[in-house]
């Protein structure tokens, strides 16, 4: 038996809300995102004789009461749990360290995970698991000081791409940084640096926000979107509209700094309306659209937190409007929670090795 002198390592990574500018992060745009304290994933690394990826007793279920149970489970949860995510980040981390000549000491470990992030809500549950696992390995191998903060989101995204998950850097950036982050994905930065320019903002600039989601988000849009291909084909409407979406984050940053909440509300609504004009209702899904429209019926601003499944809302008229928002959403069958924001997660050591 190996001498297990090393203590277990545990890290938490949070869900996120794309506040403004999404989905332009995939199109060399700008976004503002915040780290959501309401939900999180945890990964635990324990030294062990062999390298073990431990299935979650609920999320990686392989034993069922009946075939009905199996089918119902697959329809609500899908085929995939977190094991493949942990395996993928192990591979990507190892390959990165090898390419960068970062020596990894011997010794094995057991990885296990847990999460309370609701599935299929567009709150970045998968990348939270990957982010937490990466943090565990950075500490286990004692190489945190050798992997720049700006590069960590890329590793998380690469692990997800390994599994065919289509996504951008926005979610992974805010999960690494925490707090409130303005991100500039200008093509010149991306080509030159391999990552965007990420600027942390004071979370006290945020007004009270509300998270809205459905308990059973079955209708997430049944039609495959053509936006990506149209953008690649230099479709004029898609290109100009996506540029407008990217500029919303720039304007939003100024609105937050000026505490211009009326402007913020207008930008949130505009962000979703532009997305809708590009993607179309069939791709967005009726339930997702209803989730945006219900808050607007009481005068609140609303937009997707990501690509659908959950909505972030802002009540510019204050607490009385927030009460009406709560009532309207509950009547429509949606869950509403006040948004809790995670402060910055970066340490002094992280800031010292930041390359920008």
N, C-alpha and C positions, 0 to 999 in steps of 0.2 A: 504493500500500500504506500502511496506517495505521502510525504509529510505535508499535511494540509495546514501549513503555518499561515497562509494568506487568508484573510477574512473574506467573507462574501461581499460582493459589490452590488449595489442596487441603484438604478437610475430611473427617473420619471421623466417622461416627455408628454407635453400637453397637446390637446386639440388646438385648432387655430380657426380664426375668422379672417377671411379676405375682406377687408373693409372697403377698399376702393381699388379700381384699376384692373381687377381680374376680369377676363382671362388673358390680359395682355402680356403676362410674364412669359408666356410661351411664344410670344411674337415680338420680342425685343422691346417691350413696353416698360411701364412703371406700375408698381402696386404699393398699397399700404396694408399691412396685416398685423393682427394682434394675437398674442398667445392666450388661450382660453383656459382659465383655471377650473372651469366647471367639470371638465373631463380630461382624463389622462391615461397613458399606458405606462406600466412599470416592467422593467426587465431586471432579473436577478442573475448574477454570474457567481457561481460557486466553484472553487477549485475541485477537480476530480481526477481520477485515474485515466479515464477516457473522455474524449470530447463528446458530450451528449446534448442534443437539442430535445428538451422535454415538451411533449405535447400538452396543451392546456386541457384540463378535464372537461370544459364546456365548449370552447371554441374550436377544438380539434377532435371533436367527438367521432369515434369509430365504432361505438357499440350502441345499439338502439333497441327500444322495446318491441318494435314491429316495423314492417315495411312502411306503414302509414307514418310512423314517427320519423323514419329516415327521410321520406319524401317531403313531409311538412318542414322538417329541419332544413333540407336543401333549398326549398322554396323561400324560406325566410332568411337563412343565413348564408346561402351559397355553398360552394364546394371547398372554399379555402379558409384555413385558419391562419395562425401566425408562424407555424413551423417553417414554412417556405421562406418567410421574410427573414427569420433569424439565420437560416442557412445562407441566403443570398448576401446578407451584409457580412457574414463571416468570409465568404469568398471574395467579395469586393474589397474588404478591408485588407485581407491577406495580399491580394494582387497589387493594391495601391502601395502597401509597405514594401513589397518586393521591388516594384518599379522605382520607388523613391529611396531605395537602399536603407530603409528603416529596419533595423534588426529587431526581431521578436524573440523573446526568451522562450525556453521550453516550458512545458507544463500545460495541462489540459483543464477544461472547465465544463460545467453544466450550465446551459442557458435555459431559463424559464421565463414566462411572461404572464402578465394579466392586463386587462384593459376594461374600462367602463365607458369607452367612447361608443356611442350608439352607431350601429352599422348602417351603411348606405345613407349617411346623412351629410356627406360632403364636408366632414370635419377633420379629415386627414388622420383617420385611425391607423391605417397601414404604416404611414411614414412615422407616426409616433412610436410604434413598436421598433421600427428600424433605428430611429434616432436614439432611443433609450439603449438599445443593444450596442450601438456604436460607442456611446459614452462609457458603457461597461468595459468594452475592449480597450479603449484608450487608457483607462485606468489600470486594467489588469496587466497590460503590457508596458505600462508606464511610458507611453509615447504621446501623451496629450500635447506636450510642448513642441512636438515635431509635426503635428498636423494642424495647419492654419485654420482658424475659425471659418474663413470664407470658403475653404475647400470641403468642409464637413458636409454642407448640404448637397454638394455634388456627389459625394460617396453614397449618401442616403438615396438620392435619385437614381444613381447607377444600379443600386441593389434592386430598386423597384422596376427599373427598365429591364433588368435581367429576367424578371418574371412577366414581362409584357404589360406592365402597368404604365399607362400613358399619363404623364403629368409634367408639371413645370417645377421650377426651383422655389417659387414663392413659399409654399407650405413648409418645405424643409428648412428654409432660411429662418423663418420665425420660430420654428421648433428648436433650432440650435441657439438662436439669439435670445428668445423670450421677449417679453414686453411688447412694444409697438415699434414697428420697423418700416421705414420707407425704402423701397428697393428700386434701383435703376438698372434695367437689363438692356441698356443701349447696346446695339450690335458691336460697336467699337470696343466697349468694355469687355463684352463676352468673348470676342475674338482675341483680344490682347491679353486679358487676365484669366480667362476661363471661368469667370464668374461675374456677377454684377457688383454694383457699388451699394452697400447696405448701410443705412444710417438709422441709428436708434433715436426714437423720439420719447419725450416725457409722457408717461401713461396718464398723468393728471390732465393732459390736454383733451382726453376723451370725455364726452358727455355720457350719461347713463345710456346703455344699449341693452337690447333684449334679443335673446336667442330663441328662435321658433323652429320646431321640427315635428315631424309626424312619428308616432310610435311604430307604425308599420309602413315604411316608405316604399310601397310596392311599385308605384308608378314613377319611375325615374326617367321617363322618356324612352320610347320604344324605337325611335327612328335614328339611325346613325347620322351624325352631323357631317356636313360636307365643308364646314368652315375651314378646316386645316388645309384641305386640298385646294380650295378656292384661294386661300391666302398664298399658297405656294405657286399657284397659277397666276398670281399678281392681279386677282380680281379687284377692280378699282373700288367697288363698294366696300368689300371686306377690308381692304388695306386702309382706306380712309376712316372707316368706322372704328377699326381696331386702334388706329392712332388717336382717335378721339377718346376712346376708353382709356388709353395710356395717359392721356393728358388730364383725365379726371383725377388721377392720383396726385399729379403735380398741383392741380388746383386744390385738391383736398388737403394736401400738406399745408398750404397757405391758409386755408380755412381753419384748420385745427390750431395752427399757431396764433391766428387772430381771434380764436374762439368765436368764429362766425358760424353759429350752429344752423342758421337758416340756409346758408350756402352748403354746409355739409349735407343737410337733408336733401337739398336739390340734387347734389352730386350723386348721392346714394341711389336716388330714384332714376336719374339719368343713366347711371352705370347699368342697371338692370334693363332699362328700356333699350339701350343700345345692344346689349347681349341678345335680347329677344328679337330684335330686328335682324340680327345676323343668323341666329341659330334656328329660329322659327318655333312655333308652339309644339309641333309634333316631337321635335327633338328634346325640348325642355320638359314636357310632360304636364298633364293637366293638374295633378296634385301639387307639383312644384309651383306652377303659376298661381294656383289658389293660395298657396302659402305666402306669396308676395302680395297678392291682391287684398287679402283680409286685413292686414295692417293698414293698407292705404285707405281702406274704407273708413277708418277712424282718423285719418289725416297723418298717420305715421309714415316715415320714410322706410323703405324696405328693399332688400336685394339679397341675392344668394350669398351664402358664406363661402361657397366654392363653386362647383358646377351643378349644384342642385341637391336636394335632400334636407337642407336647413336654410334658414333665412336669418339675417340680422336686421333688426328694426331700431329706429330712433324716434322718440316722441318729442319733437321740438317744443310742444306746448306744455310739457311738464307732467307731473304726477297724475293729474286727473285724466289726461289723455292716455297715460300708461295703464291706468285702471281699465279704461275702455278697450285698450289693446288686449289686455289679459282676458277680458270677458269675451271679446269677439273671437279670439283665437281658441279659447276653450270651447266655445259654442261650435266652432268649426272642427273640433276634434284634434287640435294641435296642442303641443306642450310648449309652454313659455317659461323661460328662466331669465332673470337678470344676468347680464354678462359680467363675469369676474375676470379681471385681467391679471396675468402673471407678470410680475416685474422682470426686468432683465435677468437672464440666466448666466451671463458672462462673468467670469472671475477676472481678477487683476492679471492673472497669468494668461488667460485667453486674450485679453486686450493687448498684452505685450507682444504676442506673436501674430497679432492681426497684421495683414500685409498691406492694408490701405490706410 
